[in-house]
Every structure is written in structure tokens, then in C-alpha cells.
């Protein structure tokens, strides 16, 4: 029997496991995750008010409940204290597929970026999504205005969370501490800022339109910034997604009554050059006005604008992080591979594979992981005759326990689910996520 470890239980890991059991009727798959909870960014990255996308957990759950798939949470892989070395993991399985995503975030590289009040959007999302590694940094405390740098879906998500009221957030699974903090927020102005033009924004039209449905919130667009983008005058030649975005933005530029309690500004052709301090923390962001360079990019104009902000969230992309024991391309933030086979030097030794963002970079949507995972699994199964020549333990979980690793298996995850449902009931809400390691592990090990 071919025994495969899949490291990571997000969409790429689950789709890898799904392909393995569908394409090989005898393979046994263990899906390992450093967290005691499965589903990766579907649990900890999708906005809590996006119930339709979060419902994808049901599809991933079906994979993890397959008779030849096991979920093993709380297993840390790497080279640090309390982590299982990659070399030791290889000894327990015929093959290992690393689906570890892109946990880092890109930096702006400008003065003032380290000021208190300046954060990555990833850190903010982790906080309101109850990631156990998140810190309660008082993100919105004492803030009146926020600047979100970036014009992708994550940027729109965090802007929407800043503008939503307690009535809309209470029915979600947001942790109680985050709900309480956001309910007390005094932020009334949110600026979502991109260095390029409206036609090049990366958010989807659905996310854009969702902003316009927020109660007591007005979404504004500066008509002058639309006029700078030649594709906004006649968007007919644009791809469908960008054309629809431009059409919505043009409508927003024409509207606005000024009577709403909160305003979200969608700004374009502004490049951040410095975060300015006020009383030891961020107080404003200085931008340089840009303009189209005629080649699909932008250039600086030497004109500047400053926006007040006591909270700055950068949302300029994710980045893969190196894992001790695997090669890593620092330029791309990925593991070098050939059709999913990890390249050690110029050769690909059978046994190590990658799928998802650590393979291709942080691109695509959740569904992009399906064909990506299938390519990797096809390579792995082609190598199966060689892989089966290696001797591995009959049950890797027994070997893990002998090494001092105490995995959270599926009954442990089900116990966490019950604890979160009970917490929600006590708070008069629906399911409410447990937000720290101790609570998660206590629930998993006491209720399994």
C-alpha cells in the first residue's frame, strides 16, 4: 500500500488527497496540519460574512472523511523547537506532498512601515478570523481613519470589515473579542488605495458591488482619477471582469449624497512613499501621484498627497516562506519543481512533491488548486513503483506518537466544532470560533 503524507489541509492539500484516493484505489493518505483545525485559508482567510465561500468547507470535509484519508492536526513540520524535521517525516511515508501555501506577506519597503498602527492585512484578517497565532493588537483602538494599501479582494474584505456594524457581524463565527472591538470602533473613513488605475484593480466585481450594500456606508470614487485612466473612457476593449469593474466605478463616481455615517473611498494612481508619525504611531500616509506610462505601468509625477490614518493595512500580496529541509527560490517565494516533483539541485528525487501556492506562487482562485493538485498527483503516481521500494512504518501515527507528537485526529476536530457551537450558544450567537491555542487543544483532547 502506498502511504502518502500531505502537509497542509487547505484547498490544495484536500484536493491533492482527493486526487490520490480517486486515481489510486489502494493509496492511504494522512493530511497533516500544524493547526488543530482543518481547511486552511477557507477557515482562516475567507471573510466571516462570506458564508457562501465558507460553505466550501463542506466539500473539503467530504475529502477528509474519506475512509482512506486521515486528518492529523497539531503536527508541526520544520527545523525549530517542537517541530518534526522534514527528514524524519520522509522516513514515515513513501511520499510527502507539501501544500504549505504562502504564509508570508509582501512589504512596502518605505519609511515608517514599522510604526505602531501599521500592519499587514494578513495580520488583521488572522485576528478577526480567530487564527490561534494572531495577536490582539488593538487594531482599531483610537483610530478614526484607515488606509488600506492595495486593490485586491483582500483589501476590499478588510475595508468591508472596518465598515460593517455589529448587527451584520454578530451572526458570523467571528471571535467575540474581535466583534466587541469592531463594534466599538470609531473609524468612519476608509481609503482603499492603488498605485495603478481603476481598470487594473484586482478585486472582483462581486466584491466591489458588495461594498455598495453596506448599511449607512457611502462608497466614493474621485471622477478625476477615473479620467486619468484611458481605459475608463471607453472600456469596451477590456476583458469582461475589468470592464464590469469600470462600469461600477463610473456609477460610483457619479453618485454620493454625503449623508452616510461611514465613507469608503476607492482611490487610484497613488503610490505610498512614507508613513508619517503622530505621537509615536502612524498618523498619516504620504502618497506620490502616478500616471499611466503608456506601457501598462505607471510613473511618478512628483506631486504628493497626504491622507490621515491611525490604522494602515498593507494588502499587496502573499509570499511563500522557506521550510527547513526543502529547496527554496527566494526570488519567487516557491519550491523549485518539475510538474510537482521537488527539484533538489537540478534533479528530482522521487519522494518530495509540492502543490498549491508554494508550488506556483500566490495566484489564482480556490478552484485553481484542482488542476494544480492533479498535475502533482499524476507525477507522484507515475513514480509509485520506485516509491514502493522504500520501507515505511505500517502506521505512521504510532511512529509519530513515539516521537512525542500527539496529533489531533478527526474526533478531536469534531470536539472543537462542538465547543465552538456551545460557545456561540452561551453568547447568544451562532457558532463562535475559539481564538487561542489553549482553548483549541483543550477542546480537542478533552472532548475527542
C-alpha positions as a printed NumPy array, in Angstrom:
array([[  0.   ,   0.   ,   0.   ],
       [  1.295,   3.426,  -0.981],
       [  1.346,   5.739,   2.061],
       [  1.395,   9.473,   1.35 ],
       [  1.634,  12.441,   3.701],
       [  0.052,  15.691,   2.564],
       [  1.34 ,  18.646,   4.594],
       [ -1.397,  21.274,   4.72 ],
       [ -5.175,  20.836,   4.946],
       [ -6.274,  23.857,   2.939],
       [ -7.818,  23.559,  -0.527],
       [ -4.572,  22.489,  -2.234],
       [ -3.946,  19.795,   0.375],
       [ -7.505,  18.5  ,   0.307],
       [ -7.632,  18.445,  -3.49 ],
       [ -4.318,  16.57 ,  -3.503],
       [ -5.753,  13.969,  -1.136],
       [ -8.927,  13.77 ,  -3.214],
       [ -6.992,  13.13 ,  -6.422],
       [ -4.856,  10.491,  -4.739],
       [ -7.782,   8.394,  -3.49 ],
       [ -9.691,   8.845,  -6.745],
       [ -6.803,   7.837,  -9.   ],
       [ -5.358,   5.031,  -6.856],
       [ -7.809,   2.604,  -5.21 ],
       [ -5.269,   1.455,  -2.6  ],
       [ -3.381,   4.582,  -1.516],
       [ -3.645,   5.728,   2.117],
       [ -3.314,   9.47 ,   2.787],
       [ -2.549,  11.317,   6.003],
       [ -3.287,  15.062,   5.805],
       [ -1.084,  16.845,   8.325],
       [ -1.528,  20.404,   9.539],
       [  0.289,  22.493,  12.133],
       [ -3.092,  23.748,  13.359],
       [ -5.592,  21.527,  15.17 ],
       [ -8.261,  22.709,  12.714],
       [ -8.506,  21.828,   9.012],
       [ -9.359,  23.877,   5.885],
       [ -6.501,  26.403,   5.88 ],
       [ -7.419,  29.761,   4.355],
       [-11.055,  28.7  ,   3.904],
       [-11.322,  28.781,   7.715],
       [ -8.765,  31.488,   8.454],
       [ -8.706,  33.67 ,   5.338],
       [-12.241,  33.935,   3.996],
       [-14.142,  36.876,   5.469],
       [-16.613,  35.763,   8.171],
       [-19.549,  37.378,   6.367],
       [-18.874,  35.374,   3.187],
       [-20.916,  32.342,   4.121],
       [-21.195,  31.052,   0.553],
       [-17.427,  30.77 ,   0.142],
       [-17.015,  29.408,   3.659],
       [-19.501,  26.69 ,   2.727],
       [-16.67 ,  25.166,   0.674],
       [-15.634,  23.648,   3.987],
       [-18.34 ,  21.082,   3.34 ],
       [-16.583,  19.91 ,   0.162],
       [-13.216,  19.745,   1.911],
       [-14.821,  17.917,   4.822],
       [-16.012,  15.177,   2.479],
       [-12.399,  14.601,   1.407],
       [-11.096,  14.43 ,   4.965],
       [-13.837,  11.982,   5.966],
       [-12.912,   9.533,   3.185],
       [-12.143,   6.058,   4.545],
       [ -8.559,   6.185,   3.202],
       [ -7.82 ,   9.731,   4.378],
       [ -6.866,  10.758,   7.917],
       [ -6.614,  14.276,   9.334],
       [ -3.698,  14.782,  11.725],
       [ -3.742,  18.279,  13.19 ],
       [ -1.253,  19.898,  15.527],
       [  1.745,  18.386,  13.702],
       [  4.461,  20.988,  13.161],
       [  6.928,  20.305,  10.357],
       [ 10.24 ,  22.163,  10.123],
       [ 13.534,  22.676,  11.873],
       [ 12.555,  24.579,  15.009],
       [ 11.836,  23.516,  18.595],
       [  8.893,  21.147,  18.824],
       [  8.856,  20.642,  15.056],
       [  9.212,  17.346,  13.222],
       [ 12.12 ,  17.578,  10.759],
       [ 11.307,  17.012,   7.103],
       [ 13.974,  14.299,   7.037],
       [ 12.149,  12.383,   9.78 ],
       [  8.777,  12.8  ,   8.071],
       [ 10.209,  11.276,   4.893],
       [ 11.059,   8.124,   6.846],
       [  7.404,   7.603,   7.761],
       [  5.829,   7.768,   4.287],
       [  6.56 ,   6.648,   0.745],
       [  5.943,  10.206,  -0.458],
       [  5.293,  13.649,   1.025],
       [  3.35 ,  16.401,  -0.754],
       [  3.957,  19.859,   0.693],
       [  0.895,  22.118,   0.387],
       [  2.039,  24.759,   2.856],
       [  0.745,  27.81 ,   0.99 ],
       [  2.269,  31.282,   1.203],
       [  2.175,  32.373,   4.838],
       [  4.307,  35.492,   4.451],
       [  3.236,  38.897,   3.183],
       [  4.949,  41.392,   0.916],
       [  6.366,  44.6  ,   2.327],
       [  6.069,  48.149,   1.045],
       [  9.714,  48.954,   1.721],
       [  9.047,  52.585,   2.675],
       [  9.988,  54.729,   5.699],
       [  7.628,  54.451,   8.651],
       [  6.339,  50.981,   7.757],
       [  7.295,  49.697,  11.226],
       [  5.34 ,  52.355,  13.114],
       [  2.693,  51.151,  15.59 ],
       [ -0.636,  51.13 ,  13.792],
       [  0.894,  49.803,  10.565],
       [  0.069,  46.169,   9.886],
       [ -0.28 ,  43.676,   7.095],
       [ -3.823,  42.85 ,   6.06 ],
       [ -2.879,  39.228,   6.783],
       [ -2.384,  40.059,  10.464],
       [ -5.717,  41.874,  10.618],
       [ -7.546,  39.026,   8.859],
       [ -5.962,  36.447,  11.191],
       [ -7.23 ,  38.429,  14.183],
       [-10.865,  38.666,  13.109],
       [-10.753,  35.068,  11.786],
       [ -9.578,  33.663,  15.167],
       [ -6.255,  32.263,  13.954],
       [ -4.54 ,  30.967,  17.124],
       [ -1.262,  32.688,  16.169],
       [ -2.955,  36.089,  15.841],
       [ -2.361,  38.838,  18.358],
       [ -4.948,  41.282,  19.675],
       [ -3.016,  44.405,  18.759],
       [ -5.798,  46.89 ,  19.343],
       [ -6.023,  47.398,  15.584],
       [ -8.994,  49.764,  15.603],
       [ -8.493,  51.284,  19.065],
       [ -8.323,  55.098,  18.928],
       [ -8.439,  55.057,  15.108],
       [-10.755,  57.404,  13.229],
       [ -9.484,  56.887,   9.692],
       [ -7.911,  53.857,   7.99 ],
       [ -5.889,  53.417,   4.813],
       [ -5.794,  50.054,   3.059],
       [ -2.966,  49.844,   0.525],
       [ -3.876,  47.527,  -2.332],
       [ -6.91 ,  46.995,  -4.553],
       [ -7.462,  43.239,  -4.494],
       [-10.198,  41.181,  -2.862],
       [ -8.394,  41.022,   0.484],
       [ -8.182,  44.829,   0.55 ],
       [-11.919,  45.055,  -0.114],
       [-12.593,  42.421,   2.557],
       [-10.782,  44.325,   5.296],
       [-12.395,  47.615,   4.252],
       [-15.802,  45.942,   4.495],
       [-14.997,  44.53 ,   7.954],
       [-13.996,  48.009,   9.134],
       [-17.293,  49.444,   7.909],
       [-19.693,  46.704,   8.995],
       [-21.766,  47.159,  12.132],
       [-22.341,  44.743,  14.977],
       [-25.766,  43.753,  13.603],
       [-24.166,  42.351,  10.443],
       [-21.149,  40.758,  12.162],
       [-22.873,  39.169,  15.149],
       [-24.414,  36.279,  13.139],
       [-20.948,  35.287,  11.832],
       [-18.413,  32.983,  13.511],
       [-16.098,  35.924,  14.3  ],
       [-14.473,  35.578,  17.742],
       [-16.168,  37.584,  20.452],
       [-13.164,  39.808,  21.23 ],
       [-12.885,  40.93 ,  17.605],
       [-16.639,  41.524,  17.368],
       [-16.584,  43.638,  20.525],
       [-13.631,  45.696,  19.269],
       [-15.118,  46.311,  15.829],
       [-18.493,  47.205,  17.345],
       [-16.768,  49.907,  19.412],
       [-14.658,  51.2  ,  16.508],
       [-14.762,  54.933,  15.776],
       [-13.413,  54.531,  12.236],
       [-15.643,  56.487,   9.897],
       [-13.353,  56.92 ,   6.881],
       [-11.641,  54.089,   4.98 ],
       [ -9.424,  54.717,   1.952],
       [ -8.614,  51.753,  -0.329],
       [ -5.675,  52.896,  -2.432],
       [ -3.963,  51.518,  -5.541],
       [ -0.879,  52.775,  -7.358],
       [ -2.333,  51.968, -10.79 ],
       [ -5.622,  52.78 , -12.496],
       [ -9.202,  51.587, -11.961],
       [ -9.068,  49.282, -14.995],
       [ -6.144,  47.423, -13.403],
       [ -7.732,  46.832,  -9.995],
       [ -7.663,  43.178,  -8.93 ],
       [-10.872,  42.968,  -6.932],
       [-13.848,  41.142,  -8.421],
       [-16.995,  42.978,  -9.428],
       [-18.969,  40.955,  -6.882],
       [-16.725,  42.167,  -4.045],
       [-16.93 ,  45.729,  -5.366],
       [-20.719,  45.692,  -5.538],
       [-20.918,  44.219,  -2.057],
       [-19.369,  47.404,  -0.68 ],
       [-22.304,  49.377,  -2.061],
       [-24.788,  47.312,   0.003],
       [-23.314,  48.13 ,   3.418],
       [-25.828,  49.9  ,   5.677],
       [-25.177,  53.593,   6.386],
       [-21.981,  53.496,   4.299],
       [-21.258,  55.515,   1.194],
       [-18.695,  54.363,  -1.398],
       [-16.984,  57.193,  -3.23 ],
       [-14.735,  57.375,  -6.311],
       [-12.932,  60.503,  -7.494],
       [-14.007,  61.212, -11.106],
       [-10.628,  62.865, -11.76 ],
       [ -8.858,  59.588, -11.043],
       [-11.123,  57.732, -13.455],
       [-10.317,  60.362, -16.086],
       [ -6.579,  59.58 , -15.744],
       [ -7.174,  56.007, -16.927],
       [ -7.652,  55.908, -20.725],
       [ -9.447,  52.557, -20.451],
       [-12.184,  54.151, -18.335],
       [-13.292,  56.472, -21.113],
       [-14.048,  53.516, -23.392],
       [-13.881,  50.19 , -21.503],
       [-15.334,  48.156, -24.403],
       [-11.952,  46.602, -25.266],
       [-11.252,  45.466, -21.704],
       [-11.685,  41.852, -20.562],
       [-15.127,  41.248, -19.081],
       [-14.047,  41.364, -15.415],
       [-12.22 ,  44.683, -15.753],
       [-14.975,  46.186, -17.917],
       [-17.597,  45.406, -15.286],
       [-15.405,  46.911, -12.577],
       [-15.029,  50.114, -14.569],
       [-18.762,  50.331, -15.176],
       [-19.479,  50.048, -11.438],
       [-16.746,  52.561, -10.576],
       [-18.103,  55.061, -13.086],
       [-21.505,  54.775, -11.453],
       [-19.997,  55.368,  -8.016],
       [-18.149,  58.444,  -9.261],
       [-21.464,  59.955, -10.344],
       [-23.273,  59.26 ,  -7.057],
       [-22.805,  60.172,  -3.418],
       [-25.024,  62.24 ,  -1.173],
       [-22.688,  62.715,   1.78 ],
       [-25.318,  61.694,   4.336],
       [-23.96 ,  58.3  ,   5.42 ],
       [-22.243,  57.699,   8.757],
       [-19.241,  55.999,   7.115],
       [-17.406,  56.505,   3.842],
       [-15.214,  54.138,   1.842],
       [-13.044,  55.878,  -0.737],
       [-11.652,  53.877,  -3.667],
       [ -8.533,  55.766,  -4.73 ],
       [ -6.228,  55.197,  -7.702],
       [ -2.921,  56.404,  -9.145],
       [ -1.405,  56.922,  -5.683],
       [  1.864,  55.251,  -4.653],
       [  2.763,  55.178,  -0.922],
       [  6.15 ,  56.729,  -0.216],
       [  6.148,  57.212,   3.574],
       [  4.122,  56.555,   6.705],
       [  4.15 ,  59.647,   8.906],
       [  4.272,  59.501,  12.694],
       [  1.97 ,  61.272,  15.11 ],
       [  2.626,  60.831,  18.823],
       [  4.842,  57.784,  18.299],
       [  2.465,  55.888,  15.997],
       [  1.219,  56.184,  12.453],
       [ -0.847,  59.291,  11.807],
       [ -0.877,  59.667,   8.029],
       [  0.337,  58.213,   4.74 ],
       [  2.16 ,  60.28 ,   2.135],
       [  1.491,  59.264,  -1.462],
       [  3.001,  60.259,  -4.777],
       [  0.53 ,  60.798,  -7.586],
       [  1.248,  58.439, -10.504],
       [  0.096,  58.422, -14.131],
       [ -0.006,  55.839, -16.927],
       [  3.382,  55.337, -18.594],
       [  1.894,  54.148, -21.895],
       [  3.3  ,  50.637, -21.431],
       [  0.793,  49.174, -18.981],
       [  2.51 ,  50.553, -15.892],
       [  2.731,  53.869, -14.076],
       [  5.339,  56.511, -13.385],
       [  5.679,  59.088, -10.653],
       [  4.657,  62.688, -11.25 ],
       [  6.466,  64.424,  -8.388],
       [  3.146,  65.562,  -6.917],
       [  2.172,  64.364,  -3.455],
       [ -0.92 ,  63.891,  -1.306],
       [ -1.268,  63.012,   2.371],
       [ -4.135,  61.029,   3.898],
       [ -4.765,  60.946,   7.634],
       [ -4.79 ,  57.412,   9.038],
       [ -4.356,  55.959,  12.509],
       [ -4.581,  52.455,  11.026],
       [ -2.692,  51.365,   7.898],
       [ -3.164,  47.895,   6.422],
       [ -0.973,  46.787,   3.536],
       [ -2.583,  44.284,   1.184],
       [ -0.003,  43.921,  -1.553],
       [  0.29 ,  40.167,  -1.809],
       [  1.297,  36.949,  -0.062],
       [  4.695,  35.299,  -0.19 ],
       [  5.879,  31.74 ,   0.362],
       [  8.311,  31.021,   3.204],
       [ 11.21 ,  28.549,   3.202],
       [ 10.785,  25.228,   5.001],
       [ 13.877,  23.668,   6.544],
       [ 14.757,  20.564,   4.562],
       [ 13.364,  21.738,   1.214],
       [ 14.982,  23.853,  -1.52 ],
       [ 13.56 ,  27.354,  -1.888],
       [ 13.632,  30.005,  -4.601],
       [ 13.786,  33.309,  -2.72 ],
       [ 13.058,  35.307,  -5.875],
       [  9.672,  33.659,  -6.471],
       [  8.867,  32.509,  -2.929],
       [  8.299,  28.954,  -4.19 ],
       [  9.876,  25.498,  -4.027],
       [ 11.582,  24.591,  -7.334],
       [  9.789,  21.7  ,  -9.02 ],
       [  9.097,  19.896, -12.283],
       [  5.4  ,  19.064, -12.664],
       [  5.151,  18.97 ,  -8.873],
       [  8.318,  16.925,  -8.259],
       [ 10.622,  18.88 ,  -5.932],
       [ 13.952,  19.668,  -7.58 ],
       [ 16.94 ,  19.093,  -5.312],
       [ 19.582,  20.891,  -7.344],
       [ 18.837,  20.006, -10.942],
       [ 17.5  ,  16.548, -10.188],
       [ 14.114,  15.496,  -8.861],
       [ 14.451,  12.641,  -6.436],
       [ 11.165,  10.753,  -6.021],
       [  9.506,  11.252,  -2.662],
       [  9.093,  15.028,  -2.333],
       [  6.284,  16.9  ,  -4.106],
       [  4.547,  20.283,  -3.926],
       [  1.11 ,  21.64 ,  -4.764],
       [ -0.701,  24.944,  -4.302],
       [  0.835,  28.353,  -3.683],
       [  4.203,  27.014,  -2.518],
       [  4.401,  25.385,  -5.958],
       [  3.115,  28.105,  -8.277],
       [  3.062,  31.279,  -6.169],
       [  0.01 ,  33.071,  -4.704],
       [ -2.065,  33.176,  -7.868],
       [ -5.486,  32.001,  -8.961],
       [ -8.65 ,  31.28 ,  -7.008],
       [ -9.596,  28.317,  -4.814],
       [-10.627,  26.287,  -7.873],
       [ -7.195,  26.761,  -9.455],
       [ -5.887,  24.261,  -6.909],
       [ -7.813,  21.396,  -8.533],
       [ -5.806,  21.052, -11.778],
       [ -2.65 ,  22.065,  -9.936],
       [ -3.1  ,  19.2  ,  -7.452],
       [ -3.947,  16.74 , -10.227],
       [ -0.68 ,  17.511, -12.035],
       [  1.312,  16.789,  -8.885],
       [ -0.616,  13.599,  -8.096],
       [ -0.118,  12.357, -11.66 ],
       [  3.639,  12.768, -11.22 ],
       [  3.566,  11.044,  -7.821],
       [  1.587,   8.041,  -9.015],
       [  3.887,   7.678, -12.02 ],
       [  6.746,   7.359,  -9.511],
       [  4.839,   4.812,  -7.371],
       [  6.817,   1.715,  -8.485],
       [ 10.015,   3.351,  -7.224],
       [  8.412,   4.828,  -4.117],
       [  7.017,   1.46 ,  -3.014],
       [ 10.557,   0.117,  -2.857],
       [ 11.093,   2.087,   0.35 ],
       [ 10.252,   0.585,   3.75 ],
       [  7.939,   2.684,   5.929],
       [  6.057,   2.018,   9.195],
       [  2.763,   0.182,   8.934],
       [  1.062,   3.008,  10.828],
       [  2.848,   6.385,  10.769],
       [  0.652,   7.691,  13.624],
       [  2.182,   5.144,  16.011],
       [  5.628,   6.323,  14.924],
       [  4.612,   9.969,  15.403],
       [  3.425,   9.292,  18.937],
       [  6.701,   7.508,  19.698],
       [  8.435,  10.731,  18.689],
       [  6.36 ,  12.715,  21.176],
       [  3.886,  14.105,  18.613],
       [  0.261,  13.992,  19.754],
       [ -1.853,  14.558,  16.64 ],
       [ -5.365,  15.949,  16.783],
       [ -7.326,  13.391,  14.772],
       [-10.793,  13.808,  13.309],
       [-12.685,  13.165,  16.572],
       [-10.563,  15.925,  18.131],
       [-11.603,  18.351,  15.406],
       [-15.241,  17.351,  15.89 ],
       [-14.83 ,  18.125,  19.603],
       [-13.561,  21.616,  18.676],
       [-16.644,  22.091,  16.496],
       [-18.891,  21.135,  19.421],
       [-17.045,  23.524,  21.734],
       [-17.453,  26.388,  19.25 ],
       [-21.163,  25.673,  18.905],
       [-21.513,  25.645,  22.707],
       [-19.598,  28.932,  23.   ],
       [-21.909,  30.545,  20.457],
       [-24.962,  29.326,  22.333],
       [-23.664,  30.832,  25.585],
       [-23.083,  34.164,  23.838],
       [-26.475,  34.181,  22.142],
       [-24.884,  33.859,  18.71 ],
       [-24.339,  31.049,  16.218],
       [-21.054,  29.165,  16.083],
       [-18.23 ,  31.297,  17.516],
       [-14.618,  30.337,  16.848],
       [-12.177,  29.535,  19.624],
       [ -9.349,  32.007,  19.209],
       [ -6.313,  30.641,  21.071],
       [ -4.161,  27.52 ,  21.194],
       [ -5.048,  26.539,  24.758],
       [ -8.79 ,  26.631,  24.115],
       [ -8.471,  24.675,  20.867],
       [ -6.209,  21.962,  22.273],
       [ -8.199,  21.647,  25.491],
       [-11.369,  21.146,  23.463],
       [ -9.678,  18.689,  21.092],
       [ -8.091,  16.483,  23.734],
       [-10.835,  16.601,  26.356],
       [-13.764,  16.099,  24.016],
       [-12.341,  13.649,  21.452]])
